[in-house]
Amino acid sequence: MTPIRETTGNSIVPVASYRLCRDLAVTTSSARKALPTGYLVVTLKAVDCRMKFKLGDGTVAAALADDGADGALEAGDSIDVPVRAGETHVAAIAVAGSGTLYVMGRT
């Protein structure tokens, strides 16, 4: 892994690398996207709005009133989520407005 250099010349070595970044347009209607395959952990990053998300199979849907949702993210927040057996997709729904959910496989 090649170190990233700061402007001061100091090296910053990433602890983990991200692979296969996918983006999901998030609105006030549930939308889903396939997870990158072969990863035990994915990083989810919310941009431009607060959203709820849920991992599941190809039929997974997120709902604002869903107490079974895996979590919520504020705009700008990210979270590492373990991928359990049978989870192939992530669904997200915006609390208000619209935004993007970035989905990245972690190595």
OpenMM code with the backbone's topology and positions (N, CA, C; nanometers):
from openmm import Vec3, app, unit

residues = "MET THR PRO ILE ARG GLU THR THR GLY ASN SER ILE VAL PRO VAL ALA SER TYR ARG LEU CYS ARG ASP LEU ALA VAL THR THR SER SER ALA ARG LYS ALA LEU PRO THR GLY TYR LEU VAL VAL THR LEU LYS ALA VAL ASP CYS ARG MET LYS PHE LYS LEU GLY ASP GLY THR VAL ALA ALA ALA LEU ALA ASP ASP GLY ALA ASP GLY ALA LEU GLU ALA GLY ASP SER ILE ASP VAL PRO VAL ARG ALA GLY GLU THR HIS VAL ALA ALA ILE ALA VAL ALA GLY SER GLY THR LEU TYR VAL MET GLY ARG THR".split()
positions = [
    Vec3(0.0848, -0.1174, 0.0000),
    Vec3(0.0000, 0.0000, 0.0000),
    Vec3(0.0892, 0.1235, 0.0000),
    Vec3(0.0710, 0.2128, -0.0923),
    Vec3(0.1524, 0.3324, -0.1052),
    Vec3(0.1065, 0.4380, -0.0054),
    Vec3(0.1995, 0.4932, 0.0736),
    Vec3(0.1602, 0.5984, 0.1677),
    Vec3(0.1140, 0.7239, 0.0948),
    Vec3(0.0241, 0.7940, 0.1548),
    Vec3(-0.0225, 0.9231, 0.1047),
    Vec3(0.0597, 1.0300, 0.1760),
    Vec3(0.1073, 1.1288, 0.1053),
    Vec3(0.1905, 1.2331, 0.1660),
    Vec3(0.1084, 1.3583, 0.1946),
    Vec3(0.1254, 1.4096, 0.3163),
    Vec3(0.0677, 1.5385, 0.3511),
    Vec3(0.1542, 1.6472, 0.2890),
    Vec3(0.1067, 1.7700, 0.2914),
    Vec3(0.1871, 1.8800, 0.2376),
    Vec3(0.3114, 1.9035, 0.3229),
    Vec3(0.3102, 1.8584, 0.4494),
    Vec3(0.4274, 1.8742, 0.5365),
    Vec3(0.5324, 1.7672, 0.5093),
    Vec3(0.4990, 1.6667, 0.4248),
    Vec3(0.5935, 1.5606, 0.3937),
    Vec3(0.5754, 1.4366, 0.4785),
    Vec3(0.4903, 1.4439, 0.5817),
    Vec3(0.4662, 1.3270, 0.6658),
    Vec3(0.3831, 1.2240, 0.5907),
    Vec3(0.4093, 1.0971, 0.6169),
    Vec3(0.3341, 0.9900, 0.5528),
    Vec3(0.2074, 0.9581, 0.6317),
    Vec3(0.1003, 0.9323, 0.5582),
    Vec3(-0.0242, 0.8836, 0.6181),
    Vec3(-0.0507, 0.7497, 0.5510),
    Vec3(-0.0465, 0.6431, 0.6280),
    Vec3(-0.0689, 0.5105, 0.5720),
    Vec3(-0.2117, 0.4687, 0.6046),
    Vec3(-0.2936, 0.4427, 0.5029),
    Vec3(-0.4310, 0.4008, 0.5296),
    Vec3(-0.4340, 0.2688, 0.6051),
    Vec3(-0.5230, 0.2554, 0.7023),
    Vec3(-0.5383, 0.1332, 0.7790),
    Vec3(-0.6102, 0.0281, 0.6955),
    Vec3(-0.7052, 0.0685, 0.6177),
    Vec3(-0.7804, -0.0231, 0.5315),
    Vec3(-0.7967, 0.0435, 0.3967),
    Vec3(-0.8165, -0.0367, 0.2955),
    Vec3(-0.8419, 0.0208, 0.1644),
    Vec3(-0.9880, -0.0030, 0.1279),
    Vec3(-1.0402, 0.0849, 0.0459),
    Vec3(-1.1792, 0.0756, 0.0035),
    Vec3(-1.1826, 0.0309, -0.1411),
    Vec3(-1.2792, -0.0532, -0.1730),
    Vec3(-1.2885, -0.1068, -0.3079),
    Vec3(-1.4326, -0.0988, -0.3578),
    Vec3(-1.4461, -0.0916, -0.4877),
    Vec3(-1.5766, -0.0997, -0.5530),
    Vec3(-1.6800, -0.0048, -0.4932),
    Vec3(-1.6510, 0.1232, -0.4966),
    Vec3(-1.7451, 0.2223, -0.4459),
    Vec3(-1.8684, 0.2273, -0.5366),
    Vec3(-1.9829, 0.2186, -0.4760),
    Vec3(-2.1101, 0.2304, -0.5482),
    Vec3(-2.1892, 0.3442, -0.4860),
    Vec3(-2.2720, 0.4078, -0.5647),
    Vec3(-2.3533, 0.5163, -0.5104),
    Vec3(-2.5003, 0.4864, -0.5318),
    Vec3(-2.5792, 0.5244, -0.4337),
    Vec3(-2.7233, 0.5030, -0.4355),
    Vec3(-2.7910, 0.6380, -0.4176),
    Vec3(-2.8735, 0.6774, -0.5134),
    Vec3(-2.9517, 0.8008, -0.5000),
    Vec3(-3.0596, 0.7763, -0.3953),
    Vec3(-3.0641, 0.8626, -0.2938),
    Vec3(-3.1564, 0.8444, -0.1817),
    Vec3(-3.2585, 0.9572, -0.1825),
    Vec3(-3.3852, 0.9196, -0.1820),
    Vec3(-3.4959, 1.0158, -0.1757),
    Vec3(-3.5904, 0.9708, -0.0641),
    Vec3(-3.7079, 1.0305, -0.0591),
    Vec3(-3.8052, 0.9930, 0.0434),
    Vec3(-3.8808, 0.8655, 0.0072),
    Vec3(-3.8407, 0.7983, -0.0997),
    Vec3(-3.8896, 0.6647, -0.1344),
    Vec3(-3.7719, 0.5686, -0.1217),
    Vec3(-3.7969, 0.4502, -0.0693),
    Vec3(-3.6895, 0.3528, -0.0515),
    Vec3(-3.6265, 0.3142, -0.1853),
    Vec3(-3.4947, 0.3027, -0.1841),
    Vec3(-3.4192, 0.2571, -0.3013),
    Vec3(-3.3149, 0.1582, -0.2521),
    Vec3(-3.2723, 0.0669, -0.3392),
    Vec3(-3.1716, -0.0314, -0.2981),
    Vec3(-3.0647, -0.0468, -0.4043),
    Vec3(-2.9515, -0.0998, -0.3589),
    Vec3(-2.8359, -0.1214, -0.4465),
    Vec3(-2.7646, -0.2474, -0.3990),
    Vec3(-2.7122, -0.3251, -0.4948),
    Vec3(-2.6359, -0.4449, -0.4598),
    Vec3(-2.5068, -0.4050, -0.3883),
    Vec3(-2.4718, -0.4821, -0.2854),
    Vec3(-2.3463, -0.4610, -0.2147),
    Vec3(-2.2310, -0.5144, -0.3000),
    Vec3(-2.1134, -0.4578, -0.2854),
    Vec3(-1.9979, -0.5188, -0.3510),
    Vec3(-1.9821, -0.6612, -0.2973),
    Vec3(-1.9568, -0.7570, -0.3823),
    Vec3(-1.9502, -0.8959, -0.3372),
    Vec3(-1.8120, -0.9314, -0.2836),
    Vec3(-1.8124, -1.0280, -0.1909),
    Vec3(-1.6878, -1.0796, -0.1376),
    Vec3(-1.6319, -1.0046, -0.0178),
    Vec3(-1.7064, -0.9126, 0.0398),
    Vec3(-1.6586, -0.8341, 0.1532),
    Vec3(-1.7364, -0.8690, 0.2788),
    Vec3(-1.6664, -0.8744, 0.3924),
    Vec3(-1.7309, -0.9016, 0.5199),
    Vec3(-1.7758, -0.7728, 0.5883),
    Vec3(-1.7216, -0.6597, 0.5409),
    Vec3(-1.7561, -0.5287, 0.5968),
    Vec3(-1.7729, -0.4304, 0.4817),
    Vec3(-1.8747, -0.3462, 0.4904),
    Vec3(-1.8900, -0.2358, 0.3958),
    Vec3(-1.8940, -0.1052, 0.4745),
    Vec3(-1.8458, 0.0000, 0.4121),
    Vec3(-1.8557, 0.1333, 0.4694),
    Vec3(-1.9666, 0.2066, 0.3963),
    Vec3(-2.0568, 0.2670, 0.4731),
    Vec3(-2.1665, 0.3463, 0.4172),
    Vec3(-2.1413, 0.4920, 0.4532),
    Vec3(-2.1518, 0.5808, 0.3557),
    Vec3(-2.1331, 0.7245, 0.3792),
    Vec3(-2.2522, 0.8007, 0.3241),
    Vec3(-2.3155, 0.8795, 0.4102),
    Vec3(-2.4314, 0.9604, 0.3717),
    Vec3(-2.3861, 1.0991, 0.3290),
    Vec3(-2.4425, 1.1472, 0.2184),
    Vec3(-2.4100, 1.2812, 0.1686),
    Vec3(-2.5397, 1.3570, 0.1418),
    Vec3(-2.5484, 1.4787, 0.1907),
    Vec3(-2.6550, 1.5757, 0.1620),
    Vec3(-2.7863, 1.5584, 0.2382),
    Vec3(-2.8074, 1.4469, 0.3096),
    Vec3(-2.9315, 1.4362, 0.3875),
    Vec3(-2.9180, 1.3290, 0.4942),
    Vec3(-3.0055, 1.3356, 0.5946),
    Vec3(-3.0153, 1.2307, 0.6958),
    Vec3(-3.0930, 1.1156, 0.6344),
    Vec3(-3.0479, 0.9928, 0.6598),
    Vec3(-3.1142, 0.8769, 0.6000),
    Vec3(-3.1122, 0.7572, 0.6930),
    Vec3(-3.2070, 0.6668, 0.6708),
    Vec3(-3.2087, 0.5378, 0.7390),
    Vec3(-3.1685, 0.4327, 0.6370),
    Vec3(-3.1026, 0.3261, 0.6848),
    Vec3(-3.0591, 0.2206, 0.5944),
    Vec3(-3.0869, 0.0833, 0.6537),
    Vec3(-3.0910, -0.0139, 0.5655),
    Vec3(-3.1148, -0.1517, 0.6063),
    Vec3(-3.0466, -0.2449, 0.5063),
    Vec3(-2.9769, -0.3462, 0.5563),
    Vec3(-2.9164, -0.4470, 0.4711),
    Vec3(-3.0079, -0.5684, 0.4639),
    Vec3(-3.0086, -0.6365, 0.3504),
    Vec3(-3.0912, -0.7555, 0.3349),
    Vec3(-3.0696, -0.8183, 0.1983),
    Vec3(-3.1684, -0.8933, 0.1545),
    Vec3(-3.1582, -0.9594, 0.0235),
    Vec3(-3.2055, -0.8658, -0.0872),
    Vec3(-3.2301, -0.9191, -0.2043),
    Vec3(-3.2693, -0.8382, -0.3187),
    Vec3(-3.4051, -0.7723, -0.3090),
    Vec3(-3.4795, -0.8014, -0.2019),
    Vec3(-3.6115, -0.7391, -0.1832),
    Vec3(-3.6128, -0.6402, -0.0668),
    Vec3(-3.4978, -0.6154, -0.0045),
    Vec3(-3.4927, -0.5290, 0.1131),
    Vec3(-3.5449, -0.3894, 0.0804),
    Vec3(-3.6159, -0.3310, 0.1769),
    Vec3(-3.6670, -0.1944, 0.1638),
    Vec3(-3.6474, -0.1226, 0.2968),
    Vec3(-3.6178, 0.0045, 0.2901),
    Vec3(-3.6039, 0.0871, 0.4100),
    Vec3(-3.7322, 0.1667, 0.4292),
    Vec3(-3.7664, 0.1909, 0.5538),
    Vec3(-3.8859, 0.2702, 0.5851),
    Vec3(-3.8537, 0.3625, 0.7019),
    Vec3(-3.9106, 0.4809, 0.7013),
    Vec3(-3.8839, 0.5763, 0.8083),
    Vec3(-3.9314, 0.5261, 0.9436),
    Vec3(-4.0426, 0.4542, 0.9459),
    Vec3(-4.0987, 0.4050, 1.0718),
    Vec3(-4.0490, 0.2643, 1.1059),
    Vec3(-3.9474, 0.2182, 1.0363),
    Vec3(-3.8981, 0.0811, 1.0510),
    Vec3(-3.8061, 0.0692, 1.1717),
    Vec3(-3.8557, 0.0072, 1.2791),
    Vec3(-3.7718, -0.0141, 1.3964),
    Vec3(-3.6672, -0.1218, 1.3708),
    Vec3(-3.6839, -0.1985, 1.2625),
    Vec3(-3.5878, -0.3014, 1.2270),
    Vec3(-3.4756, -0.2497, 1.1381),
    Vec3(-3.4743, -0.1194, 1.1118),
    Vec3(-3.3674, -0.0630, 1.0284),
    Vec3(-3.2331, -0.0858, 1.0963),
    Vec3(-3.1290, -0.1035, 1.0170),
    Vec3(-2.9962, -0.1259, 1.0727),
    Vec3(-2.9370, 0.0010, 1.1312),
    Vec3(-2.9841, 0.1161, 1.0878),
    Vec3(-2.9304, 0.2391, 1.1442),
    Vec3(-2.9726, 0.3619, 1.0678),
    Vec3(-2.9245, 0.4748, 1.1179),
    Vec3(-2.9500, 0.6040, 1.0546),
    Vec3(-2.8172, 0.6781, 1.0465),
    Vec3(-2.8027, 0.7572, 0.9439),
    Vec3(-2.6824, 0.8366, 0.9246),
    Vec3(-2.7202, 0.9821, 0.9028),
    Vec3(-2.6483, 1.0708, 0.9678),
    Vec3(-2.6621, 1.2134, 0.9407),
    Vec3(-2.5808, 1.2452, 0.8157),
    Vec3(-2.6142, 1.3524, 0.7476),
    Vec3(-2.5374, 1.3944, 0.6302),
    Vec3(-2.3909, 1.4107, 0.6691),
    Vec3(-2.3024, 1.3495, 0.5927),
    Vec3(-2.1594, 1.3579, 0.6192),
    Vec3(-2.1047, 1.2459, 0.7057),
    Vec3(-2.1919, 1.1688, 0.7690),
    Vec3(-2.1469, 1.0594, 0.8552),
    Vec3(-2.1207, 0.9334, 0.7749),
    Vec3(-2.0357, 0.8478, 0.8294),
    Vec3(-2.0120, 0.7169, 0.7695),
    Vec3(-2.0062, 0.6128, 0.8800),
    Vec3(-2.0279, 0.4876, 0.8413),
    Vec3(-2.0281, 0.3777, 0.9374),
    Vec3(-1.9792, 0.2517, 0.8672),
    Vec3(-1.9058, 0.1694, 0.9412),
    Vec3(-1.8656, 0.0384, 0.8921),
    Vec3(-1.9685, -0.0623, 0.9405),
    Vec3(-2.0202, -0.1426, 0.8483),
    Vec3(-2.1281, -0.2358, 0.8804),
    Vec3(-2.0850, -0.3770, 0.8401),
    Vec3(-2.0935, -0.4741, 0.9334),
    Vec3(-2.0636, -0.6117, 0.8953),
    Vec3(-2.1725, -0.6662, 0.8030),
    Vec3(-2.1314, -0.7440, 0.7042),
    Vec3(-2.2263, -0.8052, 0.6116),
    Vec3(-2.2535, -0.9465, 0.6611),
    Vec3(-2.3785, -0.9729, 0.6976),
    Vec3(-2.4173, -1.1042, 0.7492),
    Vec3(-2.4585, -1.1962, 0.6344),
    Vec3(-2.4633, -1.3239, 0.6634),
    Vec3(-2.5032, -1.4237, 0.5635),
    Vec3(-2.6384, -1.3855, 0.5035),
    Vec3(-2.6495, -1.3926, 0.3725),
    Vec3(-2.7748, -1.3621, 0.3027),
    Vec3(-2.7952, -1.2163, 0.2679),
    Vec3(-2.7092, -1.1283, 0.3187),
    Vec3(-2.7227, -0.9857, 0.2871),
    Vec3(-2.6483, -0.9548, 0.1581),
    Vec3(-2.7237, -0.9140, 0.0579),
    Vec3(-2.6665, -0.8857, -0.0737),
    Vec3(-2.6934, -0.7432, -0.1198),
    Vec3(-2.7840, -0.6721, -0.0510),
    Vec3(-2.8243, -0.5370, -0.0925),
    Vec3(-2.8360, -0.4446, 0.0291),
    Vec3(-2.8295, -0.3161, 0.0020),
    Vec3(-2.8574, -0.2152, 0.1025),
    Vec3(-2.9711, -0.1284, 0.0492),
    Vec3(-3.0641, -0.0946, 0.1370),
    Vec3(-3.1733, -0.0034, 0.1024),
    Vec3(-3.1608, 0.1205, 0.1898),
    Vec3(-3.2000, 0.2348, 0.1370),
    Vec3(-3.1937, 0.3593, 0.2127),
    Vec3(-3.3122, 0.4469, 0.1775),
    Vec3(-3.3486, 0.5316, 0.2742),
    Vec3(-3.4571, 0.6278, 0.2540),
    Vec3(-3.4193, 0.7569, 0.3250),
    Vec3(-3.4452, 0.8699, 0.2608),
    Vec3(-3.4138, 1.0010, 0.3182),
    Vec3(-3.5216, 1.0413, 0.4186),
    Vec3(-3.4787, 1.0965, 0.5298),
    Vec3(-3.5741, 1.1502, 0.6273),
    Vec3(-3.6420, 1.2730, 0.5676),
    Vec3(-3.5676, 1.3519, 0.4959),
    Vec3(-3.6201, 1.4684, 0.4230),
    Vec3(-3.5203, 1.5030, 0.3137),
    Vec3(-3.5694, 1.5566, 0.2048),
    Vec3(-3.4811, 1.5963, 0.0961),
    Vec3(-3.4290, 1.4773, 0.0178),
    Vec3(-3.3071, 1.4912, -0.0321),
    Vec3(-3.2459, 1.3836, -0.1095),
    Vec3(-3.0952, 1.3892, -0.0920),
    Vec3(-3.0303, 1.2790, -0.1243),
    Vec3(-2.8855, 1.2731, -0.1098),
    Vec3(-2.8302, 1.1502, -0.1777),
    Vec3(-2.7122, 1.1119, -0.1355),
    Vec3(-2.6441, 0.9960, -0.1918),
    Vec3(-2.5881, 0.9117, -0.0787),
    Vec3(-2.6005, 0.7804, -0.0929),
    Vec3(-2.5366, 0.6875, -0.0019),
    Vec3(-2.4249, 0.6190, -0.0799),
    Vec3(-2.3009, 0.6359, -0.0337),
    Vec3(-2.1873, 0.5685, -0.0961),
    Vec3(-2.1655, 0.4373, -0.0234),
    Vec3(-2.1472, 0.3305, -0.0994),
    Vec3(-2.1308, 0.1951, -0.0448),
    Vec3(-1.9945, 0.1458, -0.0912),
    Vec3(-1.9050, 0.1157, 0.0033),
    Vec3(-1.7689, 0.0750, -0.0308),
    Vec3(-1.7334, -0.0544, 0.0398),
    Vec3(-1.6776, -0.1502, -0.0352),
    Vec3(-1.6276, -0.2724, 0.0246),
    Vec3(-1.4976, -0.2443, 0.0978),
    Vec3(-1.4801, -0.3066, 0.2147),
    Vec3(-1.3590, -0.2856, 0.2954),
    Vec3(-1.2698, -0.4078, 0.2920),
    Vec3(-1.1411, -0.3869, 0.2763),
    Vec3(-1.0464, -0.4968, 0.2856),
    Vec3(-0.9605, -0.4786, 0.4074),
] * unit.nanometer
topology = app.Topology()
chain = topology.addChain("A")
for resn in residues:
    res = topology.addResidue(resn, chain)
    for name in ("N", "CA", "C"):
        topology.addAtom(name, app.Element.getBySymbol(name[0]), res)
